[in-house]
Amino acid sequence: MNWERIKEIIRKELRVTFRDPRMRGMVLVPPIVQFMVFGFIVNLDVDRSRLAWLDQDNSPQSRELRDAFTSSKYFTVTHSPANPKQMQDLLDRDEIHSAIAIPPGFGEDLARGRQTRIQVLVEGSNSNTASILANYAAEIGRTFANGQIVHLVTQKRMARGGAIARVNAPGIDFQQRVWFNPELKSRNYFIPGVAVNIITIVTLMLTSMAIVREKEIGTMEQLMVTPIRPMELMLGKTLPFAIVGLFDLGVIIVLGMTVFHIPFQGNVLLLFCAAVLFMMTTLGAGIFISTVSNTQMQASLSTFFFFQPAFMLSGFAFPIRSMPEPVQYLTMINPIRYFIEICRGVFLKGSGIDVLWPQFVALAIFGVAILSLSALRFHKRLD
């Protein structure tokens, strides 16, 4: 193997790629667009949702409960309907995200220590948002109820002449803490996946199109009669896009930390090692696509049909545990799944090889198998 010839192919490939407006756009535009979209636009956080408040009691207790909701960052009371029909109309017209109805006698029931209920309505067309809002409302309600128990017990003890300095509410005090993403920002969840998306697109599509381009313009025959060996040609065609993929990964890490302040808790070298293993799979798949395609359009369409299902089943946007059980088993043969788990583990958790070794082993197995089979097919096509 002549590394001087490989170096010349790499240099030629980089020149051709960045000189061609289409190829240059594929290298530069997708990282920028995806970074902007998932960083600034796609946001699953629920803040200041529109809330309708129907108070049929108008007691100090109902006003205190309203203050508990409005003082949180999750709800903003935008409407005060006069009756349940108006509240339902607001939900039907999608003017509010949720509604709370306080029944008559609410304050009196609390003052007497009786069980009481309030109605919480959540607009459920978006199941994720509805679930989050329902949990927020339940948590605020529990906190308010515990406070009322403390107040009631204190009053009773004071009435008996036993003034006390401190009263503990009966029951269990749940103290919650969110690990790894304490502010629950969805961009912290998405940006590591964007890095995987970009590396996949760059290495998969550009590799397949670069080789097919030689067929399309008629230079593949010229390469075949040169002293360049098939393995040297394959390395020269794939290594430039591996370099571009690693560069894009570095850009995403830097921009994610500086622009969006996403925590990077782990070892950057470990992440780049995982990227190299993952690119063995995508580069191998790109080589395979190039051997079954005769034009760049065919290569582009083949890449789309390979990439889209794989990414939908990777856990990037939809948790794998929420998928049907047969589909969960299907995701186990998806290399993108393992690289996303590594990226999120290194980014947010600071996980090391002692935790992520199963994902590394899976990437190594897929990478060696796919790259080897694609190299054999590529060698046969050149012969």
N, C-alpha and C positions, 0 to 999 in steps of 0.2 A: 504493500500500500504506500503510495507516494503522497505525503502530506503537502508537498509543494503544489501538486495538481489540485488537491482538495482546497487549499487556500485560494487558489486562483478562481475556482468555481464559486467559492463563497463570495469573493470580492465581486465577481461578475454578477452574481445573483442579487447582491445588495444594490449594486448600481442599477440594474434593470428594474428592481422592485420600486425603488424610490424615484426613479425617473418616470415610471408609468403613473399617470394621474389616478387611474383606477386602483392600482395596487397601493399607491401611497395613501389614498383615501381609506382603504380597508385597514391599513396599519394604524392610522392616526385618528380617524373619525370614531369608530366604535368605542375605543376606550374613553374618549372625551364624552360622547353622548351618554353611554351607560353610567359613567361616573356622575354626571350631572343629574340624570333622571333618577337614579336610585339614591343619590345623596340629597337632592333638593325637592324632588317632586313626589316620588313614591314614599308615602309615610303612613304607617299603620298605627301611629300613636293617637290616643284619644285624649284630647285636651279641649276644655271649654266647649263641651257639647251643649247643644241647645236643649233646655229643659222647660217644660210647662208645669206650673205649680197650681193645683186646684185645692184651695184651702177652704173646706166647709166647716171648719171649727173656729178659726181665728182666735186661738188661745195662745197664751205665752209659750206653751210647750210646742205648738205647731210652728210658731215664728222662730223658736230656737232651733227646731229641726231644719227649717228653711235656711237659717244662717249657717248651719253645719254643712249643707250642700253648697251654698254659694261661696263659702270660704275655702272650699277645696278648689284645686286647679282643673278638676274634671268636668264641672257643671257650671253653666251660666243660665239663670232663669230669664228667659226671653219672653215668655207669655204667661198670663194669669187668667186662664179661662174661668168663666162664671159657672159652668156646669159640665157634666161629663160629655154631653153632645159636642160642645165646642172643643173639648180636649181631643175627642176622637177625630174631629174634622182636621185639627192641626196635624195629627199623625197621618191621616189620609193624604193630606196635601204635601207631606214631607217637609213641613216647616220646623219640626222639632225632631230630636233624636230619641227623647224619652219624656215621660210624664209621670207625675206623682200626685195622687189624690189622697187628701187627708179627710177622713170621715168625721161627721159630727160626734162630739163627745170624746174626741181623742185626748184632749188635755185632762178632762175629768177622769177618764179611765187610768191615765198615768198617775194622777194625783192620788187615786185610791188604790193603786197597786194592782189594778186589773189588767188582764190580757187585752191588748188592742192590736189593730192591724192597719196598715196603710197599703194602698195599691200602687205598684210600680209597673208602668207600661214602657216597654222598650221596642223601638222600631227595628224589626228583625230581618229586613231584606239583606243586610250584610251581617252574616252570622258572627263573624269575628268581632266586629264593633259592638254588636248587641251583647255578646258574652262578656266583653270587657266592661261595658257600662253597667250590666246587671251585677257584676262582682263589685264594682266601685260603690254602687248604691247600697248593696248589702253590707259592705264594710262600714260605710258611714252610718247606716242604721244600727249596726251592732254597737259601734262606739257611742252613739247617742243613747241607746238603751242602757248601756252600762253606766253612763253618767246619770241617767234618771234613777237607776237603782241606788247609786251612791247617795243622790239627793234625798230620795225617799227614806232610806235607812237613817240618814242623818237627822231628818226632821222628826222621825219617830223617837229617836234616842234623846233628842233635845226636848221633846214634849214630856219625856219621863224625867227630866231634870238631870240627865247624865250627859252633860256637854263633853264632847270629845274633840281631840285635835285632829284625828285622822280616822277615816272610815274606809275599809277595803270592800269593794263590791264582791259579792259572792260569784262563784264560777271560775272559769279559767281565763287567764290573761294571755292571749296569743300575741307573741312578739315576732313579727315577720321581718325577714331580711332577704333581699334578692342578691344572689351572687353573680359575679361576672358582668352583669349589665344592670346596675342598681337603678339607673334612671329609666330603664325600660325603653330605650330609644331603638326604633326599628332600623334606623340606618346602621347602627352598630351590628345588626344582624345581617343586613344586606350587603354592605360594602365588601366583606371578605368573599362573599359569593360572586360579586362582580369581578373580582380578580380572577376567579376560576373561569367565569364566562369569557373574559377577554382573552386569556391564555388559550382557551379551547378554540375560539374563533380564529385567532391569529395563526396558531400552529396548524390547525386542521385545514382551514380553507386555503390559506396561502400556499401551503405545501402542495396540496392537490392541484391547485391552479398553476403553480410554477412549473410543475412537470408536464402538465397537459399543454401549457403554452408552447413548449418545445415541439410537441406533436403538431399543434395547430399551425405554427408558422413554418414547419418543415425543417427544423434544425435538429430534431432528434436523430435522424439518420446520419447527420454530420458528426454528432457526438459519438455515435456507435462505431464509426470508423476511426476515431482517434485512439490514442493509447490509454485513454481514461477507462478504468475498470468500472463495472456496475456498482460495486460497493463504494468506490470513490465518488462516483456521480451521485449516488443516493445520499452520502454524507454531505457533499457539497450543496445539494438541494435542500436538505433539512436543517442543517446547523444554522444557517442565517436566520430562519424563523424561530428557532429555539432561542437564539440570542435576543431577537425582538420580543419574544414572549417573556423572557426573564427581565428585560428592560421595562416592559409594561407592568410587570408585577412590582418592580421597585417603585415605579411612578405611583401606582395605586397605594402602596404602603405609605409613601411620603405624603401624598395629597390627603389620604384618609386621616393621618395623624395631624396634619397642619390645618386643613380646611374644616374638617368635621370633628376634629378632636376625638377620634376613635382610639380607644386604648389599644396599644400593642404590648401585650404582656409577655410574649414568648421570645424564642430565639429566632432571629431572622435567618440565620444560616440553615436551621432546621426546615424552615418554610421553603427556602430555595432548593434544598435537597429534595423535598417532596415535589416541588414543581418540576424538577428534572425527571423524576420517576414518572410523573403524570404525563409529561410531554413525550415520553417514549410511546405511550398509548396513542396520543393525538397525532404525532408525526407518523406513526405506523399506519393509523387509519387514513391519514392523508395520502400516504404512498399507495395504499390499497385502492382508494378512490381514483387516484390518477391512472392506475392500470386498467380500470374498467370504464374510463371516460375518454372520449376522443376530442371533446371541445371543452372550453372553460365554462360554458353554460351548463353542460352536463355535470361537470365537477361541482359547480355551485349548487345545483339542485340536489345532487347526491349528498353533499355536505349538509344541506338543510334537513333532509329526511333522516340523516343520522343524528344530527345535533339536537333537533327540537325535542324528540321523545326522550332522549337521554337526559337533557337538562330538566325537563318537566318531572322526571322521576329521580332527580338527584337530591331532593330535599332543599333546594334553593329557596323556593317560595312556599311550598306545601310540605308540612312535616311528614316524614315517612311513616311515623307511627299512626297517622290519621288515614293512611291509605288502606284499601282492602288487603287482607292478609296475603292472597296470592301475589298481588303487586309488590308487597313488601319483600317477598322472596325474589321477585324479578329484579328489584333494585340492587340485589347483592352482586349482580354481574355488570353493574354500571360503574366504571372507574370514576366518573365525575362525582358520584356520591362520596367516595372515600377522600377525594381531594378537598371537597367542601368541608367535610368533618375535620380534616387536618387544619385548614385555614381558619375556621372558627375556633378550633381548640387553641391554636397558637396565638391568634389575635386576642381573643377575649379571656381565655382561661390561663394562658401561659403554660399549656400542657407540654410535656416533654416526650421523648421517645419512649419512656417507660409506660406512658399511657396510650400513645398513638401508634405503637408498633404494629398492631393488627392492620391498621389502615396502610401503613408503609409496606407491609408484606403483600397486601392485596394489590397495591399499585405496582410493586415490583413484578408480581406474577403476571398481571395484565400487560404491563409494559413489555416485558421480555417476550411473552407469547405473541402479542399482536405485532410488535416490531419485527420479530423473527419471521413470522409467516408472510408479512407484507414484503420483507426484503427478499425472500425466496421467490415470491411471485414477480416482483420487480426484476429480479435477475433473469428469470425465465423469459419475460417479455422482451428484455433487451437481447437475449440470446436468440 
